[in-house]
Amino acid sequence: MSTLIHKKVDAARNGLNPQVVDRLSSGWVVMGEVQFLRGYCLLLPDPVVPTLNDLKGERRIQFLSDMAMLGDVVLEITGATRINYEMLGNVEVALHAHLFPRYANEPSELIGKPVWFYDWDNAPKFDLKKDADLVQQIKSGIQAKN
């Protein structure tokens, strides 16, 4: 099976994914394609597996540990009030963890709702130039924790 997640991981391996922040033991940290919540990123496993339950033993522990560590870094850098972690796999049947920083100053009609209520089509897109400082801060935070 070749999902969007498989393609993103292949591109990361080949140095062709501009959203890559860093390589971790369990996979790749990439920025979200939209940045309606500053610091939105994903952890993509390498190799790609269908679900978290397909990771066994140390590989599962490492993925979850990397996910939590990445959440710590994003929380520190962004000043968010919390990180929402989501592993859905309903559309792309490949493990991937979304990390959404949530902020106290979000619009009142969205603050208590899942991020899927945001207008993804009109959200600010990730821009390698504009978001370079954020990417570097996340990368530096990861390296400081490893």
Backbone as a chain_set.jsonl record, in Angstrom:
{"seq": "MSTLIHKKVDAARNGLNPQVVDRLSSGWVVMGEVQFLRGYCLLLPDPVVPTLNDLKGERRIQFLSDMAMLGDVVLEITGATRINYEMLGNVEVALHAHLFPRYANEPSELIGKPVWFYDWDNAPKFDLKKDADLVQQIKSGIQAKN", "coords": {"N": [[0.845, -1.182, 0.0], [0.502, 2.205, -0.794], [0.447, 5.072, 0.702], [-0.227, 8.583, 1.368], [1.357, 9.089, 3.57], [3.393, 7.144, 3.311], [4.576, 8.185, 0.987], [5.468, 10.686, 1.913], [7.359, 9.885, 3.823], [9.171, 8.469, 2.167], [10.039, 10.642, 0.602], [11.245, 12.157, 2.622], [13.359, 10.456, 3.388], [14.879, 10.653, 1.08], [15.688, 13.239, 1.077], [13.91, 15.077, 0.016], [11.652, 16.197, 1.082], [10.341, 19.106, 1.974], [9.184, 19.803, 4.363], [10.383, 18.549, 6.454], [11.66, 18.439, 9.712], [13.366, 17.091, 11.484], [15.157, 13.987, 12.003], [14.223, 11.303, 13.955], [14.694, 8.566, 16.287], [12.504, 6.883, 15.886], [11.275, 7.801, 13.594], [10.231, 10.459, 11.397], [10.078, 13.934, 11.984], [7.843, 16.231, 10.853], [6.643, 19.337, 9.592], [3.28, 20.504, 9.792], [1.178, 20.792, 6.923], [-0.45, 22.976, 6.921], [-0.615, 25.864, 8.991], [-2.454, 26.758, 10.968], [-2.558, 26.557, 13.634], [0.12, 27.569, 15.229], [3.064, 25.782, 15.015], [2.081, 23.277, 14.566], [2.716, 19.954, 13.943], [3.862, 16.738, 12.726], [4.566, 13.306, 13.53], [6.079, 10.864, 11.758], [6.309, 7.436, 11.27], [9.217, 5.438, 10.6], [10.313, 2.487, 9.515], [7.144, 2.793, 7.729], [4.101, 1.793, 9.181], [0.843, 0.21, 9.411], [-0.747, 0.795, 11.781], [-0.541, 1.923, 15.233], [-0.668, -0.35, 16.77], [0.643, -2.178, 15.241], [3.276, -1.763, 15.687], [5.743, -3.187, 17.65], [6.982, -4.026, 20.914], [10.04, -2.507, 21.679], [10.057, -0.729, 19.504], [7.478, 0.351, 19.49], [7.41, 1.603, 21.997], [9.472, 3.455, 21.584], [8.417, 5.083, 19.522], [6.186, 6.266, 20.813], [7.492, 7.523, 22.915], [9.16, 9.321, 21.508], [7.136, 10.866, 20.371], [5.962, 12.08, 22.635], [8.178, 13.502, 23.614], [8.598, 15.269, 21.473], [6.237, 16.695, 21.693], [6.737, 17.955, 24.165], [8.807, 19.681, 23.382], [7.544, 21.314, 21.413], [5.584, 22.484, 22.979], [7.132, 23.989, 24.795], [8.421, 25.788, 23.035], [6.372, 27.155, 21.691], [4.705, 28.193, 23.639], [2.198, 27.274, 24.043], [-0.892, 26.164, 25.616], [-1.422, 23.515, 25.89], [-0.788, 20.31, 24.306], [-2.468, 18.683, 21.766], [-2.724, 15.364, 20.9], [-3.074, 13.28, 18.146], [-3.886, 10.285, 16.564], [-5.232, 9.095, 13.957], [-5.748, 7.745, 11.356], [-7.846, 7.175, 9.646], [-8.284, 8.105, 7.037], [-5.759, 8.121, 5.754], [-4.345, 5.183, 5.848], [-2.073, 4.57, 7.607], [0.27, 4.696, 10.143], [0.569, 7.736, 11.826], [1.271, 10.538, 13.766], [-0.416, 13.355, 14.778], [0.467, 16.47, 16.114], [-0.91, 18.97, 17.804], [-0.557, 22.167, 18.867], [-2.345, 23.87, 21.347], [-3.952, 26.911, 22.119], [-4.569, 29.545, 24.472], [-5.624, 31.83, 23.389], [-7.159, 31.195, 21.178], [-9.877, 31.415, 18.768], [-13.023, 31.928, 20.337], [-15.171, 30.306, 19.567], [-13.895, 28.035, 18.728], [-12.155, 27.095, 20.632], [-12.722, 24.991, 22.455], [-13.094, 22.848, 20.83], [-12.389, 20.093, 18.553], [-9.527, 20.264, 16.359], [-10.306, 19.882, 13.796], [-12.447, 21.415, 13.208], [-11.492, 23.821, 12.39], [-10.892, 26.023, 9.581], [-9.428, 24.493, 7.248], [-8.876, 24.754, 4.547], [-8.492, 27.468, 4.078], [-6.484, 28.139, 5.768], [-3.295, 29.398, 6.969], [-0.606, 28.366, 4.971], [2.149, 26.078, 5.413], [5.282, 27.555, 5.138], [8.385, 27.399, 3.961], [10.343, 29.408, 4.029], [9.173, 31.534, 5.55], [8.577, 30.163, 7.905], [10.988, 29.255, 8.811], [12.463, 29.96, 11.144], [10.876, 28.911, 13.218], [10.984, 26.167, 12.566], [13.736, 25.729, 12.956], [13.929, 26.273, 15.7], [12.367, 24.181, 16.774], [13.863, 21.988, 15.88], [16.313, 22.472, 17.221], [15.397, 22.269, 19.846], [14.658, 19.565, 19.92], [17.155, 18.34, 19.527], [18.443, 19.174, 21.857], [17.126, 17.662, 23.743], [17.767, 15.098, 23.125]], "CA": [[0.0, 0.0, 0.0], [1.263, 3.446, -0.842], [-0.372, 6.194, 1.161], [0.461, 9.87, 1.437], [2.386, 8.958, 4.619], [4.511, 6.436, 2.669], [5.233, 9.11, 0.063], [6.176, 11.699, 2.7], [8.533, 9.234, 4.417], [10.125, 8.256, 1.072], [10.622, 11.942, 0.269], [12.147, 12.521, 3.73], [14.569, 9.628, 3.249], [15.639, 11.098, -0.085], [15.996, 14.665, 1.2], [13.028, 15.811, -0.892], [10.454, 16.663, 1.781], [10.711, 20.402, 2.557], [8.556, 19.978, 5.667], [11.147, 17.812, 7.463], [12.338, 19.172, 10.779], [14.465, 16.285, 12.015], [15.016, 12.532, 12.022], [14.286, 10.725, 15.298], [14.89, 7.116, 16.269], [11.313, 6.171, 15.41], [10.752, 8.301, 12.329], [10.487, 11.813, 10.931], [9.262, 15.061, 12.414], [7.547, 17.121, 9.733], [5.689, 20.399, 9.881], [1.983, 20.356, 9.149], [1.059, 21.554, 5.678], [-1.079, 24.241, 7.286], [-0.157, 26.311, 10.307], [-3.505, 27.522, 11.637], [-2.068, 26.55, 15.011], [1.575, 27.67, 15.047], [3.819, 24.674, 15.578], [1.47, 21.996, 14.219], [3.65, 19.057, 13.279], [3.522, 15.32, 12.741], [5.619, 12.31, 13.637], [5.83, 9.794, 10.792], [7.22, 6.336, 11.575], [10.06, 4.911, 9.528], [9.416, 2.284, 8.384], [5.722, 3.044, 7.911], [3.253, 0.65, 9.542], [-0.553, 0.634, 9.341], [-1.299, 1.328, 13.028], [0.315, 1.834, 16.416], [-0.684, -1.738, 17.229], [1.578, -2.959, 14.431], [4.608, -1.599, 16.272], [5.896, -4.097, 18.785], [8.093, -3.882, 21.851], [10.829, -1.274, 21.76], [9.669, 0.202, 18.435], [6.27, 1.06, 19.947], [7.829, 2.466, 23.102], [10.268, 4.547, 21.021], [7.531, 6.002, 18.804], [5.409, 7.025, 21.79], [8.435, 8.375, 23.637], [9.518, 10.413, 20.598], [5.959, 11.717, 20.23], [5.835, 12.881, 23.853], [9.31, 14.425, 23.646], [8.296, 16.311, 20.49], [5.209, 17.525, 22.32], [7.414, 18.805, 25.153], [9.551, 20.715, 22.658], [6.599, 22.246, 20.796], [4.951, 23.206, 24.084], [8.099, 24.968, 25.283], [8.741, 26.788, 22.014], [5.211, 27.942, 21.272], [3.967, 28.761, 24.754], [0.826, 26.755, 24.009], [-1.382, 25.704, 26.916], [-1.384, 22.051, 25.859], [-0.636, 19.689, 22.991], [-3.412, 17.606, 21.445], [-2.098, 14.298, 20.116], [-4.088, 12.515, 17.427], [-3.486, 9.24, 15.626], [-6.533, 8.677, 13.462], [-5.573, 6.689, 10.367], [-9.096, 6.859, 8.96], [-8.147, 8.415, 5.621], [-4.45, 7.558, 5.399], [-4.206, 4.004, 6.693], [-0.656, 4.449, 7.936], [0.496, 5.373, 11.415], [1.146, 9.074, 11.873], [0.768, 11.256, 14.937], [-0.56, 14.801, 14.67], [0.67, 17.212, 17.355], [-1.536, 20.273, 17.649], [-0.494, 23.058, 20.02], [-3.602, 24.592, 21.579], [-3.639, 28.198, 22.714], [-5.626, 30.223, 25.226], [-6.183, 32.924, 22.592], [-7.865, 30.719, 19.983], [-11.242, 31.95, 18.697], [-13.879, 31.322, 21.368], [-16.014, 29.258, 18.995], [-13.068, 26.874, 18.391], [-11.22, 26.763, 21.712], [-13.009, 23.705, 23.084], [-13.451, 21.88, 19.794], [-11.266, 19.48, 17.832], [-8.93, 21.124, 15.333], [-10.945, 19.603, 12.503], [-13.442, 22.465, 13.003], [-10.831, 24.958, 11.752], [-10.996, 26.097, 8.128], [-8.146, 24.017, 6.738], [-8.66, 25.216, 3.172], [-8.055, 28.863, 4.07], [-5.485, 28.325, 6.818], [-1.95, 29.719, 6.456], [0.175, 27.189, 4.561], [3.546, 26.04, 5.842], [6.154, 28.256, 4.206], [9.751, 27.091, 4.388], [11.055, 30.656, 4.324], [8.512, 32.254, 6.651], [8.575, 29.33, 9.115], [12.345, 28.734, 9.036], [12.856, 30.151, 12.542], [10.124, 27.929, 13.993], [11.573, 24.853, 12.272], [15.04, 25.667, 13.619], [13.698, 26.184, 17.145], [11.926, 22.82, 17.077], [15.028, 21.106, 15.675], [17.247, 22.703, 18.322], [14.771, 21.71, 21.044], [14.775, 18.106, 19.822], [18.566, 17.971, 19.735], [18.769, 19.407, 23.263], [16.52, 16.613, 24.549], [18.321, 13.781, 22.741]], "C": [[0.887, 1.241, 0.0], [0.338, 4.612, -0.521], [0.432, 7.483, 1.06], [1.583, 9.809, 2.479], [3.61, 8.229, 4.059], [5.297, 7.388, 1.765], [6.023, 10.173, 0.812], [7.442, 11.121, 3.339], [9.584, 8.968, 3.34], [10.817, 9.562, 0.692], [11.598, 12.395, 1.357], [13.453, 11.742, 3.63], [15.488, 10.132, 2.147], [15.972, 12.584, -0.056], [15.113, 15.552, 0.344], [11.755, 16.315, -0.234], [10.804, 17.964, 2.493], [10.113, 20.642, 3.94], [9.335, 19.276, 6.785], [11.821, 18.77, 8.431], [13.559, 18.392, 11.227], [14.125, 14.805, 11.895], [15.159, 12.087, 13.464], [14.487, 9.221, 15.171], [13.714, 6.383, 15.638], [10.811, 6.653, 14.052], [11.122, 9.751, 12.076], [9.535, 12.819, 11.554], [9.099, 15.95, 11.191], [6.553, 18.18, 10.188], [4.38, 20.087, 9.171], [1.905, 21.246, 7.919], [0.362, 22.893, 5.88], [-0.642, 24.582, 8.702], [-1.209, 27.203, 10.965], [-3.262, 27.543, 13.134], [-0.545, 26.468, 14.91], [2.288, 26.537, 15.775], [3.215, 23.314, 15.296], [2.48, 21.155, 13.449], [3.167, 17.617, 13.411], [4.777, 14.5, 12.993], [5.218, 11.158, 12.727], [6.803, 8.654, 11.07], [8.034, 5.927, 10.347], [10.725, 3.641, 10.038], [7.947, 2.523, 8.764], [5.017, 1.724, 8.227], [1.804, 1.136, 9.528], [-1.071, 1.321, 10.61], [-0.261, 1.238, 14.139], [0.415, 0.388, 16.897], [0.223, -2.65, 16.412], [3.026, -2.764, 14.862], [4.689, -2.478, 17.506], [7.082, -3.691, 19.649], [8.724, -2.507, 21.85], [10.44, -0.263, 20.686], [8.431, 1.006, 18.833], [6.63, 2.05, 21.042], [8.585, 3.679, 22.56], [9.39, 5.558, 20.296], [6.758, 6.878, 19.791], [6.297, 7.966, 22.603], [8.856, 9.571, 22.777], [8.361, 11.387, 20.447], [5.819, 12.638, 21.446], [6.965, 13.905, 23.965], [9.083, 15.58, 22.67], [7.224, 17.25, 21.037], [5.794, 18.457, 23.362], [8.111, 19.981, 24.475], [8.596, 21.761, 22.086], [5.914, 23.091, 21.867], [5.864, 24.319, 24.589], [8.308, 26.111, 24.299], [7.57, 27.716, 21.734], [4.508, 28.66, 22.415], [2.509, 28.349, 24.763], [0.41, 26.296, 25.405], [-1.378, 24.186, 27.018], [-1.072, 21.595, 24.442], [-1.729, 18.639, 22.868], [-2.681, 16.632, 20.535], [-3.216, 13.507, 19.437], [-3.435, 11.53, 16.473], [-4.778, 8.622, 15.108], [-6.419, 7.532, 12.456], [-6.834, 6.316, 9.606], [-9.003, 7.08, 7.453], [-6.848, 7.826, 5.089], [-4.188, 6.388, 6.346], [-2.713, 3.689, 6.858], [-0.46, 5.256, 9.212], [1.123, 6.744, 11.179], [0.482, 9.792, 13.039], [0.76, 12.75, 14.644], [-0.305, 15.396, 16.052], [0.184, 18.633, 17.132], [-1.348, 21.087, 18.919], [-1.837, 23.777, 20.141], [-3.292, 25.804, 22.447], [-4.842, 28.791, 23.429], [-6.302, 31.305, 24.397], [-6.819, 32.458, 21.281], [-9.267, 31.337, 19.952], [-12.177, 31.197, 19.641], [-14.747, 30.2, 20.817], [-15.238, 27.987, 18.644], [-12.273, 26.333, 19.569], [-11.489, 25.396, 22.351], [-13.307, 22.59, 22.104], [-12.207, 21.242, 19.188], [-10.776, 20.402, 16.72], [-9.585, 20.939, 13.971], [-12.057, 20.603, 12.217], [-12.823, 23.722, 12.389], [-11.03, 24.887, 10.239], [-9.631, 25.758, 7.527], [-7.841, 24.563, 5.348], [-8.115, 26.642, 3.114], [-7.022, 29.169, 5.151], [-4.134, 28.706, 6.203], [-1.186, 28.431, 6.157], [1.576, 27.264, 5.173], [4.381, 26.673, 4.748], [7.577, 28.103, 4.717], [10.534, 28.341, 4.766], [10.484, 31.346, 5.557], [8.619, 31.492, 7.967], [9.947, 28.772, 9.477], [12.777, 28.843, 10.497], [12.16, 29.135, 13.445], [10.698, 26.532, 13.804], [12.904, 24.701, 13.005], [14.895, 25.563, 15.137], [13.263, 24.777, 17.548], [13.099, 21.857, 16.947], [16.025, 21.255, 16.826], [16.696, 22.12, 19.633], [14.86, 20.196, 21.067], [16.2, 17.684, 20.142], [18.987, 18.167, 21.19], [18.219, 18.294, 24.161], [17.063, 15.225, 24.215], [19.762, 13.626, 23.15]], "O": [[1.892, 1.305, 0.708], [-0.44, 5.068, -1.358], [1.613, 7.473, 0.713], [2.64, 10.412, 2.288], [4.742, 8.647, 4.302], [6.528, 7.395, 1.777], [7.127, 10.529, 0.4], [8.474, 11.789, 3.392], [10.768, 9.212, 3.568], [12.03, 9.591, 0.484], [12.653, 12.951, 1.055], [14.533, 12.316, 3.773], [16.711, 10.054, 2.255], [16.475, 13.132, -1.037], [15.512, 16.658, -0.021], [10.864, 16.813, -0.922], [11.492, 17.938, 3.514], [10.499, 21.593, 4.619], [8.971, 19.403, 7.954], [12.452, 19.753, 8.043], [14.653, 18.945, 11.34], [12.969, 14.424, 11.711], [16.124, 12.46, 14.13], [14.451, 8.673, 14.069], [13.897, 5.385, 14.942], [9.998, 5.975, 13.424], [12.186, 10.216, 12.485], [8.33, 12.58, 11.638], [10.077, 16.369, 10.573], [5.726, 17.936, 11.066], [4.367, 19.488, 8.096], [2.498, 22.324, 7.882], [0.559, 23.829, 5.105], [-0.338, 23.7, 9.504], [-0.887, 28.282, 11.463], [-3.716, 28.454, 13.825], [0.008, 25.429, 14.551], [2.136, 26.358, 16.984], [3.757, 22.296, 15.728], [3.028, 21.59, 12.437], [2.198, 17.326, 14.112], [5.894, 14.934, 12.712], [4.159, 10.553, 12.898], [8.012, 8.882, 11.103], [7.582, 6.06, 9.21], [11.604, 3.703, 10.898], [7.565, 2.464, 9.933], [5.298, 0.687, 7.625], [1.555, 2.338, 9.623], [-1.767, 2.332, 10.516], [0.761, 0.566, 14.003], [1.464, -0.041, 17.377], [0.537, -3.763, 16.835], [3.905, -3.519, 14.447], [3.765, -2.491, 18.32], [8.049, -3.094, 19.174], [8.051, -1.487, 21.998], [10.488, 0.942, 20.933], [8.344, 2.2, 18.547], [6.199, 3.203, 21.012], [8.368, 4.801, 23.016], [9.593, 6.764, 20.437], [6.686, 8.095, 19.619], [5.89, 9.079, 22.936], [8.902, 10.702, 23.263], [8.571, 12.599, 20.399], [5.584, 13.837, 21.296], [6.734, 15.046, 24.367], [9.345, 16.736, 23.001], [7.307, 18.465, 20.858], [5.401, 19.621, 23.444], [8.02, 21.121, 24.929], [8.815, 22.96, 22.257], [5.692, 24.286, 21.67], [5.425, 25.452, 24.786], [8.365, 27.275, 24.696], [7.752, 28.921, 21.561], [3.789, 29.633, 22.184], [1.679, 28.988, 25.409], [1.256, 26.068, 26.269], [-1.335, 23.636, 28.119], [-1.088, 22.389, 23.501], [-1.899, 17.803, 23.756], [-2.094, 17.026, 19.527], [-4.186, 13.113, 20.084], [-2.557, 11.883, 15.686], [-5.349, 7.735, 15.742], [-6.954, 6.45, 12.699], [-6.89, 5.254, 8.985], [-9.584, 6.32, 6.678], [-6.848, 7.114, 4.084], [-3.847, 6.591, 7.511], [-2.188, 2.706, 6.335], [-0.97, 6.369, 9.336], [2.086, 6.881, 10.425], [-0.721, 9.662, 13.262], [1.788, 13.337, 14.307], [-0.807, 14.88, 17.051], [0.78, 19.4, 16.375], [-1.919, 20.742, 19.953], [-2.393, 24.237, 19.144], [-2.486, 25.74, 23.375], [-5.988, 28.565, 23.039], [-7.446, 31.664, 24.676], [-6.995, 33.263, 20.366], [-9.789, 31.738, 20.992], [-12.122, 29.97, 19.73], [-15.031, 29.237, 21.529], [-15.841, 26.97, 18.301], [-11.766, 25.213, 19.504], [-10.543, 24.715, 22.749], [-13.728, 21.504, 22.504], [-11.107, 21.784, 19.296], [-11.535, 21.223, 16.205], [-9.42, 21.78, 13.088], [-12.568, 20.644, 11.098], [-13.549, 24.597, 11.916], [-11.302, 23.82, 9.689], [-8.791, 26.636, 7.326], [-6.682, 24.807, 5.012], [-7.36, 26.983, 2.203], [-6.722, 30.333, 5.414], [-3.86, 28.374, 5.049], [-1.128, 27.523, 6.986], [2.113, 28.344, 5.417], [4.21, 26.364, 3.569], [7.925, 28.618, 5.78], [11.307, 28.324, 5.724], [11.214, 31.695, 6.485], [8.74, 32.103, 9.029], [10.057, 27.913, 10.35], [13.389, 27.918, 11.031], [12.787, 28.564, 14.337], [10.878, 25.796, 14.774], [13.167, 23.66, 13.607], [15.655, 24.844, 15.786], [13.738, 24.242, 18.55], [13.304, 21.005, 17.812], [16.524, 20.256, 17.345], [17.443, 21.548, 20.428], [15.111, 19.604, 22.117], [16.42, 16.772, 20.939], [19.805, 17.402, 21.702], [18.783, 18.015, 25.219], [16.83, 14.276, 24.964], [20.366, 12.583, 22.901]]}, "num_chains": 1, "name": "protein.A"}
